[in-house]
Amino acid sequence: MEILFLDAKLLVCVKPVGLLSTDEPGGVPEALRDQLGDPGAPLYPVHRLDRTVGGLLALARTRRAAGDLGRAVAEGRFHKEYLAVVPAAPTPPVGTLRDWLLRDRARRVTQAVPPETPGAKEAMLDYEPLSETEGAALLRIVLRTGRTHQIRAQLAARGLPLLGDRKYGGRTGTIETPALWCHKLAFPHPKTGEILTFTCAPPMVFPWNLYWDNPLTTNH
């Protein structure tokens, strides 16, 4: 696993598709401990990526750092930006999506519901199209809230499920996982307060290779 930053308080890595973010068997913390050669290393994921989603993941290396970063998330000082591929650009082409989402734990899906629905939570994201090809559009998405499956559910509610997202009605074919990638993080270092910014391009496979000429989908 690629490690982009490592010090006494913080670790930032590129999570591969297929690994859990959480600290359990098959999770990123376990894999990182093996990689670091320290089976007892404390590692606390600051945010989560679905198993089927890859990209940047930040982990605290102490409980105090985890608390500091958790507060940054709660106070809106932890910036998360994603790339997504959908069948067409949303209308209007640039804007904000605001929904109330309800998590169905039994079915493991999230749905947009009326605001008065018991247990529903507000979800907001900003989006803009970066490029379009026949039958697909590349979006940049900035999360304002961090609900489970938020991006997947909000886009699917508008008839634009992510390519490869079988759970939310996206077409699959040559892609079997959602076309979603966490490509940018920016947040204050838990000790120094310095704003750290990390970027990472998705792997150059379908559907990301449709946008090989976009600077956000390449490492150069």
N, C-alpha and C positions, 0 to 999 in steps of 0.2 A: 504494500500500500504506500502511495506517495505521501510523504510528510513534508508540508510546506513551511511549517514553523514549529519550533520546539524550544521551550525554556522551562524554568522551574514552575511556572504558573499555568502555562497554556500549551496546547498542541492543536495544530490545524492540519487536517489531512484531506485527501481526495477519496471519498468513500466509493468503492465500486458498487455497481448494481448487483444485488443479490445478498448483501450483508445487512443485518439489522443494525440500527443505530444504538440500540439499548445495550446495557451491560448484562448480557446473558449469553449462554452458549450460542455460537454462531454470530456474535455481535462484533462491532468494530472495536470496542475496548479490549475484548479478548484477543482479537487478531493483532492489535497494536502491542499488547503486552508480550506476545510471542515475538513480534518483530523487534521490540526493544530489548528482549532478553531479560525481562523483569516481570515474573508472574504475579507479583504483589503490587505492581504500580497502580496508584490511585488514578482513575480516569473517569470523569463525569461529563457525559454529553450535555452540551449547553442547549442544543436544539435537536430536532429529529428530522431525518429523511426517511421516507418509506423504504422498505426493503428493496422495492423495484425501482427506486430512484437513486441516481448517483450524483456526485458533486462534492462541494466543499462542506466539511463538517468540523466544528470547533468543539474541543473538549478541555475542560478545566483539569488541572493536575493537583489541586488541593480543594478542600471543602470551602475554604474562604473564597478562593477564586471562583468556585462554582456559584457561590452566593452573589458575588459582585457581578458576574456575567448574567446571572438570572435576573438581577435587578435591571441591568441594561436592557434585557429583552422586555421586561414588564414596562419599562419606561419609554420604550420606543427608540432606544439608542443602539439597537442591534439591527443593522440593515441587511436584509436578505434579498437577493435578486436571482431570478430563475430564467432559463430559456425553455420554451415550450413549443411544440409543433402541433397545430390543429388543422382541421380540414379547410378552413377559410378564415380570413381576418374577421374579428368581431365588428359589430356596428354599434356606435361609431368606431372608427379605426383606432382612436386613442381615447382612453377614458379610465373610469374607476368602476369596478364591480362591487356592489354592496348587497349582501344577502344575509339571511338568518339560516344557520345550518344546524341540523340535528344529526347526531351520530347514532346509528343503529349498531349497537355493539354485537348483537347476535349475528347480523349479516355482514358486519365489518364494512359498512358503507356509510357515507355522509350524504345527506340530501338537503336541498334548499327547501325551506318550509315557510309558512306565514310567520310574521314576527311574534305573534301572540302564542305560538306553539310552546307548550311547557318544555323546558330543557334546551331550547334553541339558543344559539350564541351568534352574535353579530360577526360577520366576516367581511373584510375589505381588502381589495388589491387594486393596484394600478397596472395598466397594460399599454403596450404600444407595439405595432407590427414593425419588424425589422426587414423582412423580405417575404416574397410570395413566389411560389412555383405552382404548377398545375396540380390542384387538389391538395395543397398544403401551404400553411403560412407559419413563419417563424415569429414568435412573440417574445418580447422581454416583459417580465412580470416582477413587480416589486410588491412584496407582502406588507400590508399594514397590520394584519393580525396573523396568528399562527394556529389555525384550527386544523384538526386532523383531516387529511385529504382535501384541504381547502381549495387549492388550485384546480384539482381534478373535478371536484363537485361543482364549483362555480362555473367553470367552462362547460361542463356537461349540461348544466341547467339551461344553457343558452344554445343547446344543440351543437356544441363544438367540443366534443370529448377529445382528449389527447390521442394522437395516433398511438396505437398499441395498447391503449388502456381498456382492456376487455371488461374489467369490472364496471366501468362507467359508459360502456357502449362504443368505445373507440374501435375503429377498424384495425385489424392486425396484419395478416399477410406475412410480410418479411420481418415484422417487428413484433415481439411478444411482450414487451414491457413498455410502460408509458414513456412517451417522448418528453421527458421533463428532466432538467439538469440544474442543480444549484451552482451558478457560475460566479457569483460574487458575494462576499461578506465584508462588512465594514463595522467595526465596533471598538470601544475603548479597551485597551489592555487592562486586565484586572488589577495590576499593581501600579503601573505608571500613569494610566489614563490616556496614554498616547493612542490616537485613532489608527488602528491597523486596517489595511485593506488588502484583500486577497481576491484573485480572479483565477478561473480555471476553465478552459474550453472543454466541451464534451468530446468523447471519442469520435474519430472520423469514420463513423459507420452510419448506415441508414437509420433515421432520416437526416441526421446532422450533416452528412456529406452532400446533401442537396444545397447547402448554404456554405460551401467551402470558401466562397469569396467574401463572406461576412467576417469582419475582424473579431466578433465575439465568439465565433465557432471555430477559431483556429488559435494556435499558440504563437502566432507571429503577427 
